[in-house]
Amino acid sequence: MLHQGVSAYSAGLDTTARREWDKVAGRFEEIIYAQPLEQLTTLVAATLNVNTPALPRSFSEEGKRAMAAAVRCGIYGSSTASDFSHLGPRIFPLHPTVLPVLVRAIRKFGQNERSLFSFLSASEPMGLQHHVEQRRTRLEPYRLPELFEYVRQNLMPSISTGSAYIYWGFVESILSSTPFGSAEEESVFKAVALLTLLDAPDLPATEEFLRLAFEGNISSRAISQVWTNEAPRRFLRTRNGARPLFMAPHLSQSR
C-alpha cells in the first residue's frame, strides 16, 4: 500500500527511469481513498484556524455568500448552502471556488492530503503562505489564477508523459506567444486552462462558475466578453456553441 501515486516516487528521476516506473505502474490497479470534500473543507478550516471575528465584516459576509453560491453550483457535492456557508470565512484567504479545484488538482497530480496541507502551511512558490507574505498590507482572496500558477510551478514539472503533458505544452505555448488584451483576459484564460486540465464534469468552466470565481475582482461584463472577444476565441471553445467553455485542444481529444 502506497501513501502516494507511483509516479510521485519517480518524480526526481531522469526520463528513462520514469518511463520504467510508468511500465511498473501499469501492472497495478490504483485504488485511491479520497475523503469527501465536505470533510476536507472542515479540516482545512481547522488547519487555517482563522480568527474570523478579526476579519473585516465585508470579507466575512462575502465568504459566506460565495460559499453558499459555490455549493449551489454543485462543486461541493451534496452539502446544502444553509449548513455549509459558515465555512466560507473560516477558509479565508482561499476563495470558496478554489478549494474543490485545489483538491482535485492535488489528487490528480500531487500526493493527496499530504500535498494539500503542504500547500496550506509550507512556503511553496505560489502556495497559500507565499500569497499571504506577498500581500501583507492588503490581503486579497486566493483565486483560480493564483492556483494555476501553483500547479504550474509545483505539480506540472513532475508530469512528463500522457495527455496532461501534451495539453500543458499547448497552454505554455499560448502564454508565451499570445498578447492578451488585458490582465483580466489572461486571468480568465488561466482559470479555464486549469479547469480543462482537470477535465472534471463537476468543475466546468461555465459563465456562472467564472462569475463567482472572479466576483469582486473582474466585472461580470468582462467575463461575458470572453465568449465574444476575438482574441480569447482563438484558443477557447464551447461545445456545440453552448457553455461550458474549454481550451482547444481539449484533453479528451488528445487521449
C-alpha positions as CSV (number, residue, x, y, z in Angstrom):
1,M,0.0,0.0,0.0
2,L,1.4,3.4,-1.0
3,H,0.7,6.8,0.5
4,Q,1.1,8.4,-2.9
5,G,0.9,7.5,-6.6
6,V,3.7,5.5,-8.1
7,S,4.6,8.5,-10.4
8,A,5.3,10.6,-7.3
9,Y,8.1,8.2,-6.2
10,S,9.8,8.6,-9.5
11,A,9.4,12.4,-9.8
12,G,13.1,13.1,-9.2
13,L,14.5,10.5,-11.7
14,D,15.5,11.1,-15.3
15,T,13.1,10.5,-18.2
16,T,14.3,7.0,-18.9
17,A,13.9,5.8,-15.3
18,R,10.5,7.5,-15.0
19,R,9.3,5.6,-18.1
20,E,10.4,2.3,-16.5
21,W,8.4,3.2,-13.4
22,D,5.4,4.0,-15.6
23,K,5.6,0.5,-17.0
24,V,5.6,-0.9,-13.5
25,A,2.7,1.3,-12.5
26,G,0.7,-0.1,-15.5
27,R,0.8,-3.6,-13.9
28,F,-1.2,-2.4,-10.9
29,E,-4.7,-1.0,-10.3
30,E,-4.5,2.2,-8.3
31,I,-7.3,2.5,-5.7
32,I,-7.4,6.0,-4.3
33,Y,-9.1,6.7,-1.0
34,A,-10.5,10.2,-1.2
35,Q,-12.0,11.9,1.8
36,P,-15.3,13.7,1.0
37,L,-14.9,17.3,0.1
38,E,-17.1,18.3,3.0
39,Q,-14.8,16.7,5.5
40,L,-11.7,18.2,3.8
41,T,-13.2,21.6,4.0
42,T,-13.7,21.3,7.7
43,L,-10.1,20.0,8.1
44,V,-8.8,22.9,6.1
45,A,-10.8,25.4,8.2
46,A,-9.3,23.8,11.4
47,T,-5.8,23.9,9.9
48,L,-6.0,27.6,8.9
49,N,-7.6,28.5,12.3
50,V,-8.7,31.9,11.0
51,N,-9.6,34.4,13.6
52,T,-12.9,35.2,12.0
53,P,-14.0,38.0,14.4
54,A,-10.9,39.9,13.3
55,L,-11.8,39.7,9.6
56,P,-13.3,42.8,8.1
57,R,-17.0,42.4,8.0
58,S,-17.1,42.7,4.2
59,F,-14.7,39.7,3.9
60,S,-16.7,37.6,6.3
61,E,-20.0,38.3,4.6
62,E,-18.5,37.8,1.1
63,G,-17.0,34.5,2.3
64,K,-20.4,33.2,3.5
65,R,-22.2,34.4,0.4
66,A,-19.6,33.0,-2.0
67,M,-19.5,29.6,-0.2
68,A,-23.3,29.4,-0.4
69,A,-23.2,30.2,-4.1
70,A,-20.4,27.7,-4.7
71,V,-22.5,25.0,-3.0
72,R,-25.5,25.9,-5.2
73,C,-23.2,25.5,-8.3
74,G,-22.7,21.9,-7.2
75,I,-18.9,22.0,-6.7
76,Y,-19.1,20.9,-3.1
77,G,-21.1,17.8,-3.7
78,S,-24.3,17.2,-1.7
79,S,-23.9,19.8,1.0
80,T,-26.5,22.5,1.2
81,A,-25.8,26.2,1.3
82,S,-27.6,26.6,4.7
83,D,-25.3,24.3,6.6
84,F,-22.0,25.0,4.8
85,S,-21.8,28.7,4.2
86,H,-20.4,29.5,7.6
87,L,-17.1,27.8,6.5
88,G,-16.5,30.5,3.8
89,P,-14.8,33.0,6.2
90,R,-13.1,30.1,8.0
91,I,-11.1,29.1,4.9
92,F,-10.0,32.7,4.1
93,P,-7.9,33.7,2.2
94,L,-8.9,30.8,0.0
95,H,-11.9,31.8,-2.2
96,P,-14.6,29.2,-1.9
97,T,-14.4,28.3,-5.6
98,V,-10.7,27.4,-5.2
99,L,-10.8,24.6,-2.7
100,P,-12.6,22.0,-4.8
101,V,-10.3,22.7,-7.7
102,L,-7.2,22.6,-5.5
103,V,-8.3,19.2,-4.0
104,R,-8.9,17.8,-7.5
105,A,-5.6,19.0,-8.8
106,I,-3.6,17.6,-5.9
107,R,-5.4,14.2,-6.2
108,K,-4.6,14.1,-9.8
109,F,-1.1,15.4,-9.9
110,G,0.2,15.5,-6.3
111,Q,0.2,13.4,-3.2
112,N,-3.3,13.8,-2.0
113,E,-3.8,15.2,1.6
114,R,-0.1,15.3,2.1
115,S,0.3,17.9,-0.7
116,L,-2.9,19.7,0.3
117,F,-1.6,20.5,3.8
118,S,1.8,21.3,2.4
119,F,0.1,23.9,0.1
120,L,-1.6,25.4,3.2
121,S,1.4,25.6,5.5
122,A,4.6,25.3,3.6
123,S,6.4,28.2,1.8
124,E,6.0,26.8,-1.7
125,P,6.1,29.1,-4.7
126,M,2.5,30.5,-5.3
127,G,1.2,28.5,-2.3
128,L,-1.1,30.0,0.3
129,Q,1.7,31.1,2.6
130,H,3.5,32.8,-0.3
131,H,0.3,34.6,-1.2
132,V,-0.1,35.9,2.4
133,E,3.5,37.0,2.6
134,Q,3.2,38.9,-0.7
135,R,0.0,40.7,0.4
136,R,0.6,41.5,4.0
137,T,-0.5,45.1,3.6
138,R,-3.7,44.3,1.6
139,L,-4.7,40.7,1.8
140,E,-6.9,39.5,-1.0
141,P,-8.6,36.2,-1.7
142,Y,-6.6,33.5,-3.3
143,R,-8.3,32.8,-6.6
144,L,-8.0,30.4,-9.6
145,P,-5.2,32.3,-11.4
146,E,-3.0,32.0,-8.4
147,L,-3.8,28.3,-8.1
148,F,-3.0,28.0,-11.8
149,E,0.5,29.3,-11.1
150,Y,0.8,27.0,-8.1
151,V,0.0,24.0,-10.2
152,R,2.3,25.3,-13.0
153,Q,5.3,25.7,-10.7
154,N,4.9,22.8,-8.2
155,L,2.8,20.0,-9.7
156,M,3.3,20.0,-13.5
157,P,7.1,19.7,-13.6
158,S,6.8,16.1,-12.5
159,I,4.4,15.2,-15.4
160,S,6.4,14.1,-18.4
161,T,4.0,11.8,-20.3
162,G,0.4,11.5,-21.2
163,S,-2.4,13.8,-22.3
164,A,-1.8,16.2,-19.5
165,Y,1.8,16.7,-20.5
166,I,0.7,17.4,-24.1
167,Y,-2.0,19.7,-23.1
168,W,0.2,21.7,-20.7
169,G,2.7,22.2,-23.5
170,F,-0.1,23.8,-25.5
171,V,-1.0,26.1,-22.6
172,E,2.6,27.2,-22.1
173,S,2.9,28.0,-25.8
174,I,-0.1,30.2,-25.7
175,L,1.1,32.0,-22.6
176,S,4.5,32.7,-24.2
177,S,3.1,33.8,-27.6
178,T,-0.3,35.5,-27.0
179,P,-0.5,39.2,-26.3
180,F,-3.6,39.3,-24.1
181,G,-5.8,42.3,-24.3
182,S,-5.8,42.8,-20.5
183,A,-4.8,41.2,-17.2
184,E,-8.4,40.2,-16.7
185,E,-8.4,38.3,-20.0
186,E,-5.2,36.4,-19.1
187,S,-6.7,35.6,-15.6
188,V,-9.8,34.1,-17.2
189,F,-7.6,32.2,-19.7
190,K,-5.6,30.7,-16.7
191,A,-8.8,29.7,-14.9
192,V,-10.3,27.9,-18.0
193,A,-6.9,26.3,-18.7
194,L,-6.7,24.8,-15.2
195,L,-10.3,23.6,-15.3
196,T,-9.7,21.9,-18.6
197,L,-6.6,20.3,-17.4
198,L,-8.6,18.6,-14.6
199,D,-11.2,17.5,-17.1
200,A,-13.8,17.1,-14.3
201,P,-17.5,17.2,-15.2
202,D,-18.4,18.6,-11.8
203,L,-15.9,21.5,-12.3
204,P,-16.9,23.0,-15.7
205,A,-15.8,26.5,-16.8
206,T,-19.4,27.8,-17.0
207,E,-20.1,31.5,-17.1
208,E,-21.9,31.1,-13.7
209,F,-18.8,29.5,-12.2
210,L,-16.4,32.0,-13.6
211,R,-18.5,35.0,-12.5
212,L,-18.5,33.6,-9.0
213,A,-14.8,32.8,-9.0
214,F,-13.9,36.3,-10.1
215,E,-16.6,38.3,-8.3
216,G,-15.2,41.4,-6.8
217,N,-12.0,41.0,-8.9
218,I,-13.2,41.0,-12.6
219,S,-16.5,42.5,-13.7
220,S,-19.4,40.4,-15.0
221,R,-19.2,42.3,-18.3
222,A,-15.5,41.2,-18.7
223,I,-16.4,37.6,-18.0
224,S,-19.2,37.7,-20.6
225,Q,-16.9,39.2,-23.2
226,V,-14.7,36.1,-23.1
227,W,-17.3,34.3,-25.2
228,T,-17.4,37.1,-27.8
229,N,-14.0,38.7,-28.0
230,E,-11.9,37.7,-31.0
231,A,-8.6,37.2,-29.1
232,P,-9.8,34.6,-26.5
233,R,-11.8,32.8,-29.1
234,R,-8.6,31.8,-30.9
235,F,-8.0,29.2,-28.1
236,L,-11.2,29.0,-26.1
237,R,-14.1,26.9,-27.4
238,T,-17.7,26.0,-26.4
239,R,-19.3,22.6,-27.0
240,N,-21.7,23.0,-30.0
241,G,-21.9,26.7,-29.3
242,A,-23.1,26.2,-25.8
243,R,-21.3,26.6,-22.4
244,P,-19.2,25.4,-20.6
245,L,-16.0,26.9,-22.0
246,F,-12.9,24.7,-22.6
247,M,-9.5,25.0,-24.1
248,A,-8.7,23.7,-27.5
249,P,-7.3,21.1,-28.0
250,H,-9.5,19.6,-25.2
251,L,-7.9,16.8,-23.2
252,S,-10.4,14.2,-24.4
253,Q,-9.2,14.9,-28.0
254,S,-5.6,14.0,-27.1
255,R,-6.3,10.7,-25.3
